[in-house]
Each structure stands twice: as structure tokens, then as C-alpha cells.
Amino acid sequence: MRTKSSIFVAISLLLLSLMAWGREDRLSNRGLAPAAAGTVITNNDKNGNTEVEVKVEHMATPQALTPAANAYVVWVQPRGESPQNVGVLRVNSDLKASLKTTIPAKVFDVFITAEQSENPTMPSASEILRGSVERQ
């Protein structure tokens, strides 16, 4: 009986860990900052939401772009919905940045734009990186 309980617990833990398993998707470069590269890492949280972490490297400062901008903004766009501004990427001296957020969507696009303001209501056409996420 004890062996059956141990096996059940082990299988349950394995299934739970597979459900919460992190996934990493590459963001594709759109050409405005040719050296820029990034990934989006997603996990399921205990409430069924999606934890999203965007990591970028080789990002020029937004002021170095042509035309110059003031901020990089991360957008999440669930399928069939409008894009949502989820925060600003602050590039450090190593030309890296990251941002973490949590959203309810499981299927969505993530993209980064160069903006004149840190709080735009709609993304500009100055798209730097883009990717898609599909989680279960």
C-alpha cells in the first residue's frame, strides 16, 4: 500500500511540474535595431495566469535610434484583442534589459516598440522585436 501511495505522489508531482514548466521563445528582430536580440520566458502561476519575462540584449539606447526615441515599451496582445502596454524596458550600460509581468492570456504576441513617451496608449510603428507565445 505504501508503494502505491509513493508512486501516486511521484506521478502527481511530475504532472504538476510539467504543467508549470517554463517555456522560452525567441523574439525576432524587426530591423530598426539590427543587433538587438531577445527572448520571452513564460510559466504558469498557481492561479492559472501566465508569468511573462522579457529579456533583451544588444539593445541600443532608444536615443541612439534613427529616428531617436525616449523609451522602449513592451506590449502584450492576446489574440483578437488590442495591445496592452505592460511596461518600459530600461537598457543598462551592458545594453541589456528585462521586464516581468503576469497576464491572464495563454496565447498572445509580445513586441517591443521605440516610443516618444513611456505611457503610450497604442504602439508606434517603430517595432524592434516581436514574438508569439502559445501555452496550454
N, C-alpha and C positions, 0 to 999 in steps of 0.2 A: 504494500500500500504506500509506503514511504517513497519507493522508487517512482511510482506513478505520479505522486504529487510533485516530486522533484522534476520529472520530465515535463509536466504541465507548466510549472513555474518557468522552466528554461524556455519552453516554446513561447509562452506568453511574453516573456522579456524580449525574445528575439523579434517577435511580431511588432511589439511596441517600438523597439529601436529602429526597425525598418520603416515604420510609419513616420518617425521623426527624423529620419536620415537626411542630412544636409545635401543639397544639390548645388553645383556650381555651373553657371552658364557664362559663356564668353560674350562680351559686348563687342559689336562690330563698329569699326571706325568709319565715320561718315565723310572724312576728308578735310574738315576745317582745321584740325589739329593732328597732322599726319602721324606723329609719334605716339599719340595717346592710345592707351590700352586699358581694358578694364574687365571686371567680372562682376556678376551678381550671384550672391550665395543666398540660398533660401532654405528655411527649415519650417516645420510646423510647430507652433507653440501648443501649450497644454489646453488652450481654449479653441483650437482649430483654426486660428489665424495663421498667416504666413509672415515669418520674420524675414526681413529683406536686408541684406548688407551689400552695398555697392562699394567696390574697391577699384581705384584707378591709379595709374602710374604714367609717368612721362607726359603729364598734363602741363602745358604752358600756362602761365597765369592768364586769366581772361583779358587782362590789359594788353598782353602781347599778341593777341589775335588780330586779324585784319578782316573786318573792322573790329576795333577794340570793344571789349565788354567789361562789365563790372562784377559779374558773378557767374558761376556755374550752378544751374538748378537741376535737380533730379526730379523727374516726372515718372509717375506710375499711371498706366492707362489700362484698366480692366477691359476685357473685350466688350465692345458695344457701349462703352461709357466715355465720358470726357476725361482728358488727362488731369491728374491731380498733382500739384506741387507738393513734394514730400520733404523738401529741404535743400539747403545750399551746400555744395562741396567746397571746402576751404583747402586750397592747394598749399602744401607746406614747402619748405626750402628744398626738399628732395623731389619735388614735383609729383608727390603722391597725395591722395585724399581718400577718405572713406565716409560713409554715412550709413546709419542703421535706422530702420523704421519697422513698423508692423502694420500689415493691411489685412482685410478680410478676404481678398480675392485669391484664387488659386491659379488662374490663367490671366496673364497680363503682360504688357510690354513695359520695359524700363528704358528711359532715354535721358540723356543729359544735353542741355542746351546752354549756350552762352547768352546771357541776358544783361540788359541795362539796369535792372532792378533785382533785388533779392526776393521780391514778392510779386512776380508777375501772375496774372490770373490765367493766362494762356501761354503756351510755349511759343518762342520765336522760331523762325526758320533756320536759325544757327545751331543745327544739331551736331553734336560732337561724337557721341557714342549711342548705340541702340542695341537692345536685345529683347528676347521673348522668354517667358517662363511659363511652363505648364506643370503644375503639381497635382497630385491626387488628394 
